Amino acid sequence: MKGSMRSPVDPFAVTRRHFFQQCGVGVGKIALASLLTEAFAKTASASASLDPLAARQPHFAPKARQVIHLFMAGAPSHLDLFDYKPALVKYEGRPIPPEITGGQRYAFIRSDAAALGPRFKFSRYGQCGAEIAEVLPHLGSVADDVCFIKSVHTDQFNHAPAQILFNTGFSQPGRPSIGSWVTYGLGSESSNLPAFVVMSTGDGISGGSDNWSSGFLPTLYAGVRFRNAGEPILDVSSPQGIDARLQRDSLDLIGTLNRKRLASDGDPEIATRLASYEMAYRLQTSAPELMDLKSESKSTLDLYGCEPGKPSFARACLLARRMVERGVRFVNIYHSGWDAHSDVFGNHTNNCKATDQGAAALVKDLKQRGLLDETLVIWGGEFGRTPMVESNASLHRSLGRDHHPNAFTMWLAGGGIKSGFSFGATDELGFNIVENPVHVYDIQATILHVLGLNHQRLTFHMAGRDFRLTDVYGNVIQPVLA
């Protein structure tokens, strides 16, 4: 019996390896079970990720299926286009009373700067009697199809943070854009075009690509930039010497390797890579066909006021209609250049000339094709402009307007929105909101709502908490819903 007794173990000599050797099979089973569970989880995740853009059911029955967002970067003046204020004529050249301005700070002017009256004449349009400036006659022709929201406000008074806030719900880069959230929530209805497409006209965009970024969502949900002329997407054509067979064989081999890695790792970015390669391959055929307007009738081209090969905002609007016909879920068109710190008359005359016909034609064209009811069209910028004049000889500025986050106007059409309707109001000088304030978070919540998405339920878990587009804010604007 003495020989069967084990030698005492020195507690200071015990290592983890010794512990596992002594414990034997028990801990091995635990480790194996853990590894198998992880492997099964990765396999399930990989299976679910094989088609991350597959169409998904909304939270409830939607009013709209797609969105076309016409973003007027630089911030148009509500006072000169949509929100006519006769009192501004009376006050022109005189300081606005301090009890109205409340000592608010501005980027380039003092709060006691003199008032500047409307730069354009206004007329009433449609049966709804909407008051619209003379530089927007085409919009006037669809006034009865449009809902004006005259009480929008934001938290930011500089362009880049205000644009990013409107598009992502946060004033700093890094959050997913509206189009990314919509694509994440609903998937795609097109196998040949991206679910989320971005185009731009005019000058540069202050917020840049952060306006259509996927943020912390998989990059598959980011907006795809289309060019307004020439090759629709950079490098969409195959390099010289690469024929269709070689390209297909290369993609198949890369796809096989990526799918093996996806099955082992479950990394959603691998699924993004797979989907991106295949989409790029299909875009070599679908993108040129989309951008070729030769199939459009002369009457349609005349309606938009565009020439097939000439880049313009009108052409981008016509392309947006062609995109939603082909199942694109979200289209952003940025037209920048509205930042009228000087000569608001000349600035807005030129921008309205560039955008009015195309925007109105988009509404008309969608309506006559039976697409307006299922397509939400949005028009607006990142904030408004001051009732006070901006004049600065050292900066060569005169008769302009500064940034104004307190109040501005947007219009919406189609997609479950009331037509021929106006909501909200500002004071007699267009400075503060006096009726039915609408924050940009409310606009975001309403966009998601007409698409059948509850903005409080559409979340993504990251860094230990659930994020959403509207953060902890936002209410659906029920009175503007049809």
N, C-alpha and C positions, 0 to 999 in steps of 0.2 A: 504493500500500500504506500509505503514511503516513496518508492520509485515513481508512482503515478502522480504525486503531488507536483504542481507547477511551481517554478521559481517565482519569488516575489518580484513584482514589476516596479522599477524605479519611476515614480510619478513624473520626475523631471525629464525622463527620456521618452515619454509618450508623444508621438507625433500624430498628425491627422492621418497619415498613411497607415500607421500602426492601428489607429482606431478603426478605419474601414476594413483592414485585414481581419481584425478580431470580430467585428460585427458581421462580416460575411454577407450572406445573401440578402438579409433584411434590408439594409441600406441600399444595396444594389437594386432591389425591386423598387424601392422608393424613387431612386434616381431614374430608373428606366421608365417608370410610370410618368414621372415629370417630363422627361424628354418626349415620350410618345404623345402626351397631352399637348405639349407645345407644337409638336409636328402636325398633329391633327388640326390644331387651331390655325397654323400657318396654311395648311392645305385648304381648309375651309375658306380662309381669307383670300387665298389665291383664286379659288374657284369663283368667289363672289366678285373678284376684281378682274376677271377675264374680259368683261365688257362693262367697264365702269361708267360708260355713257349710255347704257341701255335705258330706254324710256321708263320712267317710274310713275307710279300713281301719286297724284297730289293728295293733300290732307282732306280736301273736300272738293265738290264740283267747281271747276274753274269757270270764270267768265271769258278769260283770254287764254290763248295758247302760246303767244309770242309777244315780244316787246321790241319797239323801235324807239330808241332814246336819242332825240336830237338835242345835243348838249351845246348850248351857246356859251363857249368858254370866253371869259373876260367880263361877263356880267352885263347884259342889256339893261337899259334904263326903263323900269316899269313906268316912270312918270312921263316918258316921251313916247311910249308905245301903247300902253294898255290902261293906265290908271290916271285918267285925265283929272287935273286939279285946277279949277278956275282960280282958286285962292292964290295959287303960285303966281299967276299973272299979276294979281293985286300987290303981292309982296315983292315982286321982282326988283332987285337992286337994293332991297332993305334987309337988315338982319332978321333972321327968324327968331321969334321970342324964345328966351332961354327956358321958359317953362315947358316948351315943346321939345327942345333938344336935350334938356336934362344934363347938360355939360358933357355929353358923349364925346369921346376922343375919336379922331379920324387919322388916316394915314398921311394925308397931304394938306388938309384944310383945318381951320378952326371951326368950332361948333357955332360961332357967331358970324360965320361968313354969310354974305347976302344970298337971298333966294334967286333961283333961276327958273323962269317960267318954262312951260312946255315948248319944245322946239318945233313941233309939228301941229297941224290942224287935226282934229279928231272928227270922225263921222260915226253914225250908228249903222250897224249892218245886221241883216237877217231879221227874222221875226222876233228873235230874242233881244234885239236892240243893243247888241254889244258895242261899246265905244272903243274904236280902234284907230290908231294913227293913220294918216293918209299914205304913209310909206309902206303900209301892209295891206294893199287892196286885195291881194289874192287870199290872204287869211280872212279878210272880210267876207269873201265869197263862200267860205265854209264855216262862218260864225255859228250857224245853227247845228253844226256837228261837233262843236268844241265846248269844253268846260274850262272856264278861266278860274284859277285860284289866285286871288289877289292879296293873300295874307300869309305868304310863305316867309319864314325867317330862319336864320342860321346862327351858329355860335362863332363863326370865323369871319374875319374881315380882310384877309389876304388871299390871293388867288389860289395858290397851290394847296394850302390846308383846307380851304373852303371847297375846292373841287374834290379833293380826296375824301373829305367828310361826306359830301353828297353821294359819292360813288361807293364808299366803303363803310360808312358809319363811324369812321374814326379819322381824326385830322392829321395823323402821322402815317407814313407808309407802313405796310406790313399786314394789312387786313384784306380779306377777300372782297372783291367788287360785287356789285349787285348782279351783274351777268354771271359771275362765277357762282354765287349762291344759288341763282335760279337753275343753272346747269347742274350743279351738285344736287339740288332737290328734285329736279324733274328729268334729268338726262337729256338725250337728244332724239329728235325725230328724223334726223338726216344721217345717212350712212356715207354720204359723199361730200358733205361740207361740215365745217366746224359748227358746234352748237352755239358758240359765242364769237361774233365777228365785230371788229373795230375798224372804222375808217375815219379819216380826218381831212378837213379842208381849212383854208385860211392859214394863219400864222401858227407858231408853236404853242403847245398846251402846257401851261405852268405846272400842273401836277404830273405830267408825263405818263409813263406806262403804269405808274401806281394806280391810276384811275381804272385800269382794266386788269390788274394783277389778280392772281388767285390767292395771294397772301399765304396763309398757312394751310390752305386746302391743297390737295395734290395739284401739280402744275397742269394736269390735263384740263382743269376747269378755267384756265386763264383765257382771256380774249385773244383771238388770232387776228393780227393786223393785216388788213387787205389794203393794197395801194389803189388809188383812184384812177390811175392810168398806167399804161404799159403792162409789164408782167404783173399779174395780180398779187403774187407773193414772191418775195425774193428767193431766188434759187429753186423755183418750182419746176423749172425745166431741167432735164438730165444733162450732165456734162457731155461734151463731145466724145464720141467713142463708146458710150454706154447705151446699149440697146435695151429694148423692153425685156428680152429674155434674161440677160445678165442681171438687170436690176431686180427682176422678180426672184431669180435664184438667190441673189444676195440677201434680199429681204426675208426669204423663207429660212435661210440658214441663220440669220440674226434672230429671227423670231423663235426658232427652235431653241436656241441657246437662252434667250430671254425667258421663254416659258419654263424651262428647267430651273432657272434661277428664281423665278417667281414662285414656283411650287415649293422650293426649299426655303426661301426667305420670307415670302409673303409681303414684300415691300411694294406699296401702292405705286411708287415712282417707276417701278419696272413695268407695271400695267400701263402707266402713262406713256412710257417709252414705246411699248408695243403698239398702243393705239395711235400714237403720233406718227410712227413709221408707216402704218397702214393708211392713215388719213392723208399723209403727204403723198403717198403713191396714188391714191384715188383723186387727190386734188390736181394732179397733172392733167387730168381730163376734165373734171367738173369745174375747176376754177376758170379756165379760159372760156368754157361754154357759158358760165354765169356772167362773166364780164363782157361778153360779146353781145352788143345791143342790136345787131342786125335783124334779129327776129322780132323786134318791137316795131309796131306800126308808126307811121309818121305822125298820126294823131296823138299817140302816146308820147312820143318824143317832144312834140309841140306843147303838150299839156305840161310837161315838166320844164320845158325850155332848155333842153340839153342837146348837145351834139355827141354822137356815139363815141368818138375818140378823144374828146376834150374833157379834161378833169374839171369838175365843178361840184358844188353842193347839190345841185339838182340831179346830176348824174349819180351821186352817192345815194340820194333818196330813191331813185329808180332802181338802183342795185339792191337797196334794202327791201323793196317790194319783191324783187325777184328772189331774194334770199328767203324771206318768210314763206313764199310759195314753195320753196324747196325744203322746208322743214327747219331752217335755222331758228333757234329758240330766242336769241337775244342779239340785237344789232345796236351798236353805239356809233353815232356819227357826231364827231366833234367839229364844230366850226368856231375857230377862235379868232380874236381880233376885236371883240366888243368893248375893250377896256378904254372907255372914252374919257380920259382925264382932261383932254382938250378937244374942242370942236365936236361936241356930242352930235351936232346937226350933221356934219360931214361924215363922221364915223358911222352913225346909224343909218344914214341914207345909203351908204355903200354896202353895209352889211345886210340891210333889208333887201336891197336890190339883188344881192347874191343868194339870199335864203328864202325869201317870201314865196316865190312861185313854186320852188321845189317842195317846200313843206306843205303848202296847200294842195299841190298836185298829189302828193303822197296820200293825203286823207281822201281826196276824190277818187283816186285810182283804187285804193283799197276798198272803198265803199262800192264802186261800180263792179268790182270783181267778187263781192260778197265776203271780203276778208276783214273789213273794219271791225265787225262785231267780235272777232276772235284775235284782233291785234290791238294792243295798247300802244298809242303814239304819245310821246312826251316831248314837250318843248320847254326849255328854260336854261338859265345859267346858274352860277354858284351863289350870287347874292344880287342886291339891287344897286341903285345909284342914289346919291344924296339929292335932296331938294335944293341944297346950297350949291353955289357955283364954285368951281375950282379954277383959279387964275393964278399963275406964277410966272412972272417974266423971266426969272433965272432959269426955269425949266422949259420956257417957251410954251407955256400952257395958258389957254384962255377959253372961256365959255364951255368948260367941261364939267364933269361931275365925279365926285370921289366914291369910294366903296361904301356900301350901306347894307349891313347885315340885318337891320331891323325889319325890313319889309321888301318884298319883291313879288312879281307875278310869274306864274307858269301856266301853260295850258296843256290839257290832256284831251285825247279823243279816242273813241272806240273802246274795245276791251272791257265792257261792263261799266263805263263811266257815263254819267248823265250828259246829254248833248244840249247845246243852247242854254247853258247854265253858268252862273257866276257865283262864286263862294268867297266869303271873307271881304273885309274892307279895311282901308287905312284912314287916318285922320285927314283933315282938309288940305294938308300939305304933303300927304303921302309919306310922312316921316315914321309914324308909329302905327301899329295895327290896333284897331278899335273893335274888330268883330271877327270871331272865329280864327284865332291864330293857328297856323299850320307849320309845324317844324319839319325840317328835312327828314327826320326820323319817321314822321307821319306819312310823308310821301313814299318812303321806302316800304313801310308796312302796308300801304295801300297797293303798291306795285305787286308785292308778293301775294296779297289777298286776292286780287283779280286773277292771278295765276293758280289759285287754289292752294296757296301755301300760308300756313299760320306762322307769322314772323316770330312768335315766341317758341314754336316747336322746331323750327328749322335751325338746328344747332350742329356744332362740330366740337368734339371734345379735344382739348389741347391744353397742355401745361396745367393739368389738374382741374380744369373747369370747362363748362360748356359755353362756347361763344356763339353769338348770333349777329346778324347784320345790324340790327337796331340796338344792340347792347342791352341796356335795361330800360330803354325808352320806346316811344312810338305807339301810336294808336291809328287804326284804320280810320280814314276820313269817311265815315258812313254817309253823310249827306250828299257826297258827290257820286255815290254808287247808283247805277240805274236800277 
